[in-house]
Amino acid sequence: MRAPAFWWRSPAQAGPVASFLMPFSHLYAFVTSRRMRRTGWHAPVPVLCCGNIGVGGAGKTPLVLDLAQRAIVRGHRPAFLSRGYGGRVGGGTRVDAQIHTARDVGDEPLLLSRIAPCYVGADRAVSARRAVADGADCLLMDDGFQNPTLHQDAALIVVDGQVGFGNGHVLPAGPLREPVRTGLARAAGVVVIGPDWMDVTSGVRDRLPCFHASLRQDTGSIPIDRPVVAFAGIGRPAKFFDGLARNGIHPRACLGFADHHAYTVRDCHRLQALAEKWNACLVTTEKDAVRLPAPFRQHVVTVGLHVTWATTGMPEQILDLWLDKTER
């Protein structure tokens, strides 16, 4: 499903629907709190979680890819742990892009496995044990901040600076998985991705280190002599479309789908019809591309994302926070 618009309004403007849903939000927060009292397995290697207090689209996957690449440069052997949203393989499965599809393991794990081994499953302890047995000397969780199965040596809360924590309410009245104050109490730092329009920094800097980064689109493969039709099924599709505009690319049409949308033959026919109508180039995200049927994927240009840090020392501070257990 798509996130409702009232999730992203200010608390004072959230409206009557949010107010009506507040009792369910209190119940959701209570259940989450109870679940987080469980004690997770302590891995013999350092574990860093890059997660959210809110749902969807903050930029976690590009962030963990960047950190893993930096850890590899330092001589480490990282492994990724992911839930594998929508996948159907057993817990603890190591992703193999040669045999697995997004329907098997989810979309993000296919991207992560290009850099380092990636293990999927809801029980992160099961995945962690497999990764350590296979030789990983540090573990990087893509999401899972509210998953108690594995002890996290350090956790970073990743926030989209354009929307912050939304209306400040917990699901379903708002986009949060738990109250902000509860999440911040368990975190080692906050990473604000993009311009900090919601002034997240001032709300957390007295309590936690606050790091800043932005996402840079790789649009070099988009032809400059043809119109563009853009589509995305991510947490906030508008974020992808706005990024194209900042790069001087203004699509004839922008189609947004729900996060993790499984593209059907009908979807592909619709997109192809629009492309033929304007003799346009179809453009989407890397995360969407792995969910497209293989024959159709060949006709779509994929736009990658890269993390750019506000200052050169920021990623090194995070690596020190994460890898301290093995580098002491």
N, C-alpha and C positions, 0 to 999 in steps of 0.2 A: 504494500500500500504506500501511497504518497503521504508525506507529512502534511498535516493540515496547516493552513496559513496562520491560524491563531497561535500556534506554537512559537512563532518567531516575532510576535508583537511584544511590546513592553508589558510587564505585569499589570499595569493599570489599564491597558487596552486589550488584555487577553479575551475579554468578553464573557457572555453568559454561559457558553458551552464549557469553557474552562472551569468556571465556578461550579457548574453541574457535575463535572467529572472529578472534582477534588476529593470526595470520599474514596473513590477508586484509587486515586493517586496516593492517599495515605496508606491504603492497603498494600499497594505495590511497594512503597518505600519500606513498610514494615516487613514484608516478605524478603526483600533484598537484604535488609539489616540482619534478619535471622539467618539467612543463608551465609552471610559474610562472617558469622561467628565461627564457622568451621575452620579447622586447622588444616592447611594444605601440606603436601609433601615438600620437604626441603631438598632440593636438588644439590648435588655436590659441586655444581658449577654455578656462576652468577646468572641470575634471571632478571631481565629488564622487561617490563610491560609498557607498551605504548597504547594507552586506552583512552576512553572517553568517559565523561560524566553524562554527556548527552548522546543521542543516537546519530549515526551516519556521518558521512562526508566531511570529516575535518581534515583529512590528509595523513592518516596514520600509515597507510601502506607505503607511500613515497618516503615517509620519514624512516620507517624501519629498514627499507631498502638502502637508504643512504647510510644509516648507522652500521648496518651489516657490512657494507663495502668498506667503510672506514676501519671496522674491526679486523677485516681480512687483511688490510694493508698493514695493520699492527702485528700480523702474524697469528691471529686467532682463527678458530674453526667454529664460527657461529652456526646455529640452526634456528629456523623459524618454527614457532608454534601458532597454529591458527585453528579457529573453530571449523573452518571449511563450510561456510554458510550454504545451506541447500544441498550439500553433498550427500552421497549415499554409501561411501566406503566405511569400513570399520574404523573405530577409534585407534589412533596411533599409526595410521597408514602414512608411509612416506610417499610424497607426491612424485609421480613420474609423468612428465609432460608428454612422453612418447605413447603412453597408454591411457592416461586419465584425461577426462574432459571436465569442463566446469560443472556439468551435472553430477560428476563423480565426487569432486573435491572442493567445489566452489570456485569463484573467479580469482580472488586475491592469491590463494596458494599457488596457482599456476604462474602468476607473476613473480612471487617470492622464490619459487623453486629455480628460477633462472639464475639467481645469485648464490643461493646456499640451500642445503637440504631443508625441506619444509615438511612438517608432520601435522596432520589434521585430526580433529576430534574434540568433542565437548569437554572431556576429562583431560585437562592439560598435563596432569601428572603422568598419565599413560603415555602421552606423546613425548614428554620430557624424558622419561626412562628410555624410550626407544632412541631418542636423539643422543643421549649420553652414551648408551651402549654402542652407537654407531660412530662415536668419536668426537662429538661436539664438546667444546670446552667453554661455551657460553650460549645462552638461550635468549631469544628475542621474541616476545609475544606480540603479535599483531592483534590488538583488542584483547578482551578478557579481564579488564580491570575489576569487574564484578564477579569473576570466576574464582571461587575459593579453593579449587582442587590443588593448586600449585602455589607454594610460597613465592612471593615476589620480593627479591632483594631491593629493587628500586622500581618505582612506577612513575611514568610521566603521563600527565593528563594533556591530551592534544585538543586544542580548541580552535575552531574557525573564527578568526577575529572579526569577520563581517557579521556573524550572528551571535557570537558569545554563547551564553547559556540559555538563549531564547527567552521565553517568558518566565523562566525560573521555577517552573512547576515540574513535578515528576509525572511520568506516564500514568494515565493517558491524557491528563490535563495539559501536559507540556512535553518537551523532548528529553527530559532528564531521566536517567536510570536510577538515580538516587539524589538526595539533596546535595547542593554544592558543598556546603560546609562538611558533610560527611565524607565526600570524596576527597576533598583537599586534605583532610586529616590523615589519609592513608598515602598520600602522594609524596614523591621526593622532589617534584618540580612540575612546571607547566610549560608547554610549548604552544605559543600562539602562532598560528599559520595565517599569513596574509595581514592586511592592514587591520589594526586593532580598533575598529569603529565602535565597538561596545565597551572599550576601556577595561578589558579584562585585567590588564597589567596592574592598574591601581588597586584592584580588589584582591590581588593575591600576593603582590610583591613583598608585603610585610611579613608574610608567612612562609613563602616558598620561593626558590629561585625561578625566575621567569625568563624563558628563552624565546627568541623571535626568529622566524623563518618565513620564506615565501615559496610558492610553487611556480616554477617556470615551465611553460608549455614548449614542447619541441614541435614547432609547426613547419619546419623546413621542407617536409615532404608534401605539403599541400600545394598543388599547382596554382600559380598566380594568375593564370589566364583563363580560369573557368570559375563559374559560380560554385557555391558550396551549400550543401544541405548537411546540417549537423544534428546528431542525435546522441543521447546519453541516458543510461539508466543507473545513476549513482545517487548518493544521498541528497545532493542538491544539483540537479542538472544545470540550473542557471549559472552555477559557478564555472562550469566548463564553457558555456556559451559566452559569459562575460570575459573569460580569459582569451577566447578567440578574438573578441572585439578589441581587447587591449593590444593584441598583436596585429591589428589592422585587417582582420578577417571578419566580414559581416555576412553571415549566411543568409541565403534566400529564405530558408526555413529552419527552425530549431524545434526538434521533437524531444520532449522529456518523457522518460519512462520511470517506473518505480525502481528503487535500489535493488540490485541483483536480478533485474528483470530477465527472464528466460525468453530470448527472442524466438518467435515462431516463424513458420513459413509465411504466414499472412503478414507479419510485421516486415519481413524482408521484401515481399512483393510491394507493400505500401511504400517503403523507402526507395525501392528501385523505380517505382512509378514517378516519385517526386524527382529523382535524379534525371530520369529521361525527359521529364517535362521541361526542365531548364538546362538540359545537358550539363548537369552539375556533378561535382565530386562529392561522394559521401564521406563524412568525417566523424570519427568517434574517439572515445578514450581507450586506453589499453585494457582497462578493466572490462569494458563492454566488448571489445574485440574477441576476447577469449570465450565469450558466451554466444557468439554468432556461429551459425552453421558454416563449416569449413569452406564450401564452395562460394558462399556469399561473402565471406571474409576477404577473399581475394580482390573484391571490387571496392573495398573500403580502406580509406587512409586512416591510420592510427596515429593519434597524438600522444606522445609520452609526457611524463611529468618529472621534473627534477627539483630537488630541494636547494634553495639558496639561503644561506644563513645570514643574519643581520650583521654579525661580526665573525671574524675568522676563528676566534677562540671558543665559540659556543659549542660546536659539536665535540670538541676535545673534552670540555667540561662534562658533557653527558657521557662520553665514553669512560672517563675516569670514574664517574658515579656508578656505571654499570660493571666495569671490568676490574674494579679494585680487588675483588676476591682472588682473582688469578694473577694479578700483576704485583701483588705485595711480595 
